[in-house]
């Protein structure tokens, strides 16, 4: 049957950190690397307001997901040297384990993995000229755990982690990620189960870069407006370099979901820069 829900959300670690001491540790790390290390930091009240706004955005996405009554949630994210290192960087990786688990700070996560859907995607890819990497042994990390904490706090349905290389050059083009999304949509259409998909990451931020601490809010708002207008297919025209220049390399994860929804209009968007490192973005498409 057709996809029943499509979502996208930031996975910035500080969304799940407690305002106060945990945020201070996070900011100390980022400001120690940032050229603007002496820039004003968000106050405790600003931290609390950001957390409240993020929780409200996740609540809207979770309501759409629950209304869709999904049987499985595909989670498209990037690995950050937790599972893959320079000896093996898959462009696209599908998880075929029986279950997946991980930890972020004091939070633990454990889900059934829908390996049958994963196998269907891998096999469909082979038929369509997209050769996915696949395997059983992965560890969930903040790129999945932060949004899952808010969207699927109880493991009531299985998930399927799919990884996109946004971390190491060369990365796949937005158009290739869009094509992967189109393929996933076709597989979902042939499934008897209700499939939902979530992309995580971004929006604008520059980890590991001399530009760390910058946030290109103008570019982020442009991306969100395009999705609200239902012009998602045009986003495939961007180059990887254009996304990198805006700090939006993780938008490649989102491009997979954009490929799934095609020209559907986003029905909910929310955006807030955290004033430290990242523009937090949230989108839902009711399908």
C-alpha positions in Angstrom: 0.0 0.0 0.0 1.2 3.6 -0.4 3.4 5.2 2.2 1.2 6.4 5.1 3.5 9.0 6.7 6.6 10.9 5.9 8.6 13.0 8.4 11.9 14.8 8.7 13.5 16.2 11.9 16.8 17.4 13.2 18.9 15.0 15.3 21.0 17.7 17.0 22.3 16.3 20.3 21.4 19.3 22.4 17.7 18.8 21.6 17.8 15.9 24.0 20.2 17.4 26.5 18.8 19.0 29.7 18.9 22.8 29.8 21.6 23.9 32.2 24.7 21.7 32.9 24.3 19.4 29.9 23.8 22.3 27.6 26.8 24.1 29.1 29.0 21.1 28.4 27.7 20.9 24.8 28.4 24.6 24.3 31.9 24.4 25.9 32.8 21.8 23.3 31.4 23.8 20.3 32.6 27.2 21.3 36.1 25.8 22.0 36.3 24.9 18.3 34.4 27.9 16.9 36.2 31.0 15.6 33.5 33.0 17.4 34.2 31.3 20.7 33.5 34.5 22.6 30.0 34.9 21.1 27.1 35.3 23.5 25.6 31.9 24.5 22.0 31.0 24.9 20.8 31.8 28.4 19.1 29.1 30.5 15.7 30.6 29.7 16.6 30.5 26.0 17.7 26.9 26.3 14.4 26.0 28.0 12.4 27.8 25.3 14.3 25.9 22.5 13.6 22.6 24.3 9.9 23.5 24.6 9.7 24.5 20.9 11.4 21.3 19.8 9.1 19.2 21.9 6.1 21.0 20.3 7.5 20.3 16.9 8.1 16.6 17.7 4.6 16.4 19.2 3.1 17.6 15.9 5.1 15.0 14.0 4.3 12.2 16.4 0.6 13.0 16.2 0.8 12.6 12.4 2.7 9.4 12.7 0.3 7.9 15.2 -2.7 9.0 13.1 -1.1 7.1 10.2 -1.2 3.8 12.2 2.1 2.7 10.7 3.3 -0.9 11.0 7.0 0.0 10.5 9.1 3.2 10.6 12.0 3.5 8.2 14.7 5.8 9.7 17.0 7.4 7.2 20.1 8.9 8.9 23.8 9.2 8.6 26.5 7.4 10.5 29.2 9.5 12.3 32.0 7.0 12.6 30.1 4.8 15.0 29.5 1.9 12.6 31.5 2.8 9.5 35.0 4.2 9.3 37.5 5.0 6.5 38.1 1.4 5.8 34.5 0.9 4.7 32.1 3.8 3.9 28.9 2.6 2.3 27.0 5.1 0.2 23.6 3.6 1.2 23.3 0.9 3.9 20.2 -1.2 4.8 20.1 -2.9 8.2 19.1 -6.6 8.1 19.4 -7.4 11.8 16.6 -9.0 13.9 16.9 -6.1 16.4 18.8 -2.8 16.8 19.8 -1.0 19.9 21.9 1.9 21.1 22.4 4.6 23.8 22.5 8.3 24.1 23.5 9.8 27.4 21.3 8.2 30.0 18.7 7.0 27.4 18.7 3.4 26.0 16.9 2.4 22.9 16.0 -1.1 21.6 13.7 -1.9 18.7 12.7 -4.8 16.5 14.2 -4.4 13.0 12.0 -5.0 10.0 14.6 -7.0 8.0 12.0 -8.3 5.6 11.3 -4.8 4.4 15.0 -4.2 4.3 15.6 -7.2 2.1 12.8 -6.1 -0.2 14.5 -2.7 -0.6 17.9 -4.3 -1.3 16.4 -6.7 -3.9 14.4 -3.9 -5.6 17.6 -1.8 -5.7 19.4 -4.6 -7.5 16.6 -4.7 -10.1 16.8 -1.0 -10.5 20.5 -0.5 -10.6 21.0 0.7 -7.0 23.4 -1.6 -5.2 22.8 -1.1 -1.5 25.3 -2.2 1.1 23.7 -4.3 3.8 24.5 -6.1 7.1 23.3 -7.1 10.5 25.5 -5.4 13.0 24.9 -1.7 13.6 24.6 0.5 16.7 21.9 3.2 16.9 23.5 6.6 17.6 22.2 10.1 18.2 21.4 10.5 14.5 18.5 8.1 15.2 18.0 8.2 18.9 17.3 11.9 19.4 14.2 11.9 17.1 13.2 8.4 18.2 13.1 9.5 21.8 10.2 11.9 20.9 8.5 10.0 18.0 8.7 6.4 19.1 9.6 6.3 22.8 8.1 2.8 23.2 9.1 0.1 20.7 5.5 -0.5 19.6 6.4 -1.0 16.0 9.7 -2.2 14.3 12.0 0.3 12.6 14.4 -0.1 9.7 17.6 2.0 9.9 18.9 3.1 6.5 22.2 5.0 6.3 23.2 7.6 3.8 26.9 8.7 3.6 26.7 12.5 4.3 29.9 12.4 6.3 32.8 11.4 4.0 33.7 12.7 0.6 32.4 11.7 -2.0 28.8 11.8 -0.9 25.9 10.8 -3.2 24.1 13.5 -5.1 20.7 14.9 -4.0 19.3 13.4 -7.2 20.7 9.9 -6.3 19.1 10.2 -2.9 15.9 11.2 -4.5 16.0 8.1 -6.7 16.5 5.9 -3.6 13.4 7.5 -2.1 11.4 6.8 -5.3 12.5 3.1 -5.0 11.5 2.9 -1.3 8.1 4.4 -2.3 7.7 1.6 -4.9 8.6 -1.1 -2.4 6.1 0.4 0.1 3.4 0.4 -2.5 3.9 -3.4 -3.0 3.9 -4.1 0.7 0.8 -5.2 2.6 2.0 -3.2 5.6 1.6 0.5 6.4 5.0 2.0 5.9 6.1 5.3 7.4 9.5 7.0 6.8 11.6 9.5 8.8 14.6 11.4 7.7 16.9 12.9 10.3 19.6 15.5 10.4 20.5 19.2 10.0 19.5 21.6 9.1 22.4 24.0 8.6 25.5 23.3 10.7 29.2 22.8 10.1 30.6 20.0 12.3 34.3 19.5 12.1 34.7 22.6 9.9 36.3 26.0 10.4 32.8 27.4 10.0 31.5 25.5 13.0 29.0 27.7 14.8 27.5 29.3 11.6 23.9 28.6 10.7 22.6 29.5 7.2 19.0 30.3 8.2 18.3 31.8 4.8 19.1 28.6 3.0 17.2 26.6 5.5 14.0 28.6 5.1 14.3 28.3 1.3 14.4 24.5 1.6 11.4 24.5 3.9 9.4 26.8 1.6 10.1 24.6 -1.4 8.7 21.6 0.5 5.7 23.5 1.6 4.9 24.4 -2.0 5.2 20.8 -3.1 8.2 21.5 -5.3 10.4 18.8 -3.7 11.5 17.3 -7.0 13.3 20.5 -7.8 15.6 20.0 -4.8 17.3 17.2 -6.7 18.9 19.8 -8.9 21.1 21.0 -6.1 24.7 19.8 -6.1 26.5 18.3 -3.1 28.8 21.3 -3.1 25.8 23.7 -2.8 24.5 21.8 0.2 28.0 21.7 1.8 28.4 25.5 1.4 25.1 26.0 3.3 26.0 23.5 6.0 23.2 21.2 4.8 25.0 18.0 3.9 22.6 16.0 6.1 19.8 17.2 3.9 20.8 14.3 1.8 19.0 12.1 4.3 15.9 14.4 3.8 16.3 14.0 0.0 15.4 10.3 0.4 12.1 11.2 2.0 11.6 14.0 -0.6 12.0 11.2 -3.2 9.3 9.2 -1.4 6.8 12.0 -1.3 7.5 13.6 -4.7 5.4 16.7 -5.3 3.3 16.3 -2.2 3.1 19.5 -0.1 4.5 19.5 3.4 1.6 19.9 5.8 3.7 21.0 8.8 7.0 22.8 9.1 8.8 24.3 12.1 12.3 25.8 12.3 14.5 27.2 15.1 18.2 28.0 15.1 19.8 26.9 18.4 22.2 29.9 18.4 25.1 27.5 19.0 25.6 25.2 16.0 22.5 24.1 14.2 19.3 25.2 12.6 16.7 22.7 13.9 14.1 21.8 11.2 10.9 19.7 11.4 8.6 18.6 8.5 5.6 16.3 8.1 3.7 15.2 5.0 0.3 13.8 5.5 0.0 11.2 2.8 
